[in-house]
Amino acid sequence: MSKVRVNAFTISLDGYGAGSSQTLDKPMGERGEQLHGWMVTTRTFHTMFGGRDEGTTGVDDDFAKRSMAGLGAWILGRNMFGPVRGPWPDESWQGWWGEEPPYHVPVFVLTHHARKSFEMKGGTTFHFVTGGPDEAMRRAKEAAGAKDIRVGGGVATVRHYLEAGAIDELHLVVSPVVLGKGEHLLRGIDLPKLGYRVSEHAATEKATHVVFTRS
C-alpha cells in the first residue's frame, strides 16, 4: 500500500532542520550545509548527480538509497524549490539541481503564487500548487498511484504534515553539529501522542538514523 514518507531529513543535535538567514548562496542558512556531511559522501548521492562507482557504501549509503526507492511523487515547500520569494518575476528559476533533477517523478511545490507546470530532463515535472497542503497531498497521491509519496521539506512543510498525522514513516538523521538557531523541526510536537514510535535506529561515524512509524 502506498505510504507518505519523510526520508533522510537531517537535523542538528539541538533539533534544527535549517540554519538562520537563508540566502541564494546559503540555501540551508548559516552553517546549515554542515548537516548533510553524512549524505554528500555516499555513493547514492554521487550517483544522483552523475557520478559512477564513487562515494562511500555502508549504513549511511543504505539509508540514502532507501530514501529514493519506490517513489511516485514528491511534495516540496517553496523554499525547497528555490530562493525566489513573492510573485514569480519570470520562469527562469527551475530549481537548485541543474538540467536533470534527482526526482524523476512529479513534484508538487507548495506556493501562494501560480506558475505553469514544466518538465525537465529525466522525467521530473514540477507542478505549483496554490490550494494548500491538502490539495498537494491529494494530487501527489493521484500521481503516485501504488507508489509512495515523499515529503521533502522544508521544516514548515514537514511539521504541517506531521501535526496532521499524514506521514506514515519519518526517517530523521541527527547530525553531530549544533546550529543554535534556525528552523526547529519538532518543537511543540508530541510524536507519541500523534501515534509515532521508533521502529529502527542505527548510528554511524557521521550520523544517527532514527525511523518513526505511525500506528
N, C-alpha and C positions, 0 to 999 in steps of 0.2 A: 504494500500500500504506500502511496505517496506520502512523504514526510516534509515538514518545513524544518530546515536546519540552519543553525549558525555554526560555521566551522572555522577553525584557525583564527578566531577573534582574539587578538592579543591585548593583554592589559599589563600595566606595571604592577609592582609589588603593592603599591598603595592604591590600586584599583582604577587607574586612568586608562581609557582606551585611545586617547589622543592628548597631545600636549596643548598648551595655550598658544594663542597668536598664530593661527593657521594662515599661511600665505601661499602664493604660487610656488615660491622657492622652498617652502616648508609645509607641504600639504598635510603632514601629521602633527604640525605645531612644533613648539620648542622641544627639541630632543626626542620628538615622537618617533623618529626613524630608528632610534635605539631599541624600540620594542621588537622589531622584526629581525633581529640578528639571527634568531633560530631558523627563520624561514629562508632568507636570501641565499644561504649557503647550500640548500638542499638540491638534489638532482631534479625534483619536481619543479622547483622554481626556475631552474636553468632551462628545463625542457619547455616550460610555458613561454619562455621568451627566446626560443630559438637555439638553445644550447643542446649539444648531443653528448651523452656519456660524461657530463660534467656535474660537479656538485656531490654532496655527501649523501650517503644512504644511512639507514638505521631508523630509530624511533621517530625522530623529527620528520624525516622524509616520508615515513609511513603515514603519519597524520596529515602531512601536506597532500599526499597522493589521495588519501581518503576524502579530503575536503573537496576535491574536484570530481569525484566519481559519482555517477548516477544522477546527474543534474539535468533538469529540463527547463529551468528558468531561474533567474536571479531577481532580487529586489534590492535597489540601492537608494539611499538618500542622495539628495542632490549634491551635497558636499563631497560624496564619494565619487561622483561623476566628474567633478571639476571645480575650479576656484571661482567661476562666474557667479555673481550674486544678482538678485533682482531680475527684471525682464532680460531676455536674451538679446544682446545687442546685434547679433548676427548668428549664423550657424557654423562659424569657423571652428569652435571648440568641439572636438569629438572624443574627448577622454584623455586620460593620462598614459594610454598604453600603446600608442603608435597605430600603424595601419591594421594590425591584427590583434585585437584584444584577446585576453585569455579565456573568455566566457564561452563562445561558440554556441550559444543558445540565446533566446530572447531575454533581454534585460529591461526591467521596468524601473524607471527612475522617478522618484517622488519629487514633485516640484509644484510651485504655485503659478508657474508661467508656462503656457502652452508652447510646444515646439513639435515639428513634424518628426515622425519616426525616420530612422535611417539605418541602413545595413552596412556592415563593414566586412573586410576580408575575414574568412574563416567561419562565417555563419552567425556572427553576433549581430543582432538587431536591437537598437536602443529605442524604447518606447517611453514617452514622457507622460506621466500620469498626474493630472491636476485634481482628481477626485478624492485624494487622500489614501491612507494606508489600506483601508478595506477594499477599495477598488483595485489597488495594485495587487493585493493578495488574490482577489478573485480572478483577475486577468492572468496572473502568474500560474495559478492552478489550472486554468483552461489551457494555457500554452504548454505546461509541463506534462499534462496527461498523467500517466502512471509513474513518471519520474519525480524526483524530489525538487523542492524549491529551496534555494539558499538565500538567506537574508545576509547581505554582505556588509551592512553598516550604513552610515556610521553609528556612533553611540546612541544618538536620539532615536534612530530607526530601530535598532535592536531593543532598546528599552521599551518602546511602544509595543512591539510585538510580544515581548516577554510579559509585560503587565497585562496584555490582552489574553495571555495563555495560548498564543497562536504558534509558539515554537515547540516542536516535538523533541528536538535534540539540540543541546547547546554545548559546543566544544570551545572552552576557553583555554588560552595559553598564557601562563603567567611568566613574564619575562623578568629576569633579575635586575631590573632597573627601577629607580624611584623618580617620578616626574614632579611630585609636589603639588602640581595644579594642572588643570586641563578639564577634560570631559570625563566624569566619573561614570562607570558603567552600572554598578549595582547599588549605589547609594539610595536607600529608602525602598529597595525591592526585597521582599521576603520570599526567596526562592522556595523554601519548604512549604510555605503557606500556599504558593501557587502550584504545588504538586511536583516540584523538581527534586530529584535525588541524584546523588553521584553514582554513576554506573561504571565509570572507568577512570583510572588515573595512572600517569606514568611520568617519571622525572628523567630528564637528560641533563647533559652538561650545560645546555643553553636555555632550558625552559622546563616548566612543569605543565603537563597537559591534563586537563580535567574535563570529563564529559558528563553532562547532566541530561537525564531523560525525564520526561513529564509523564506521570501516571494518569 
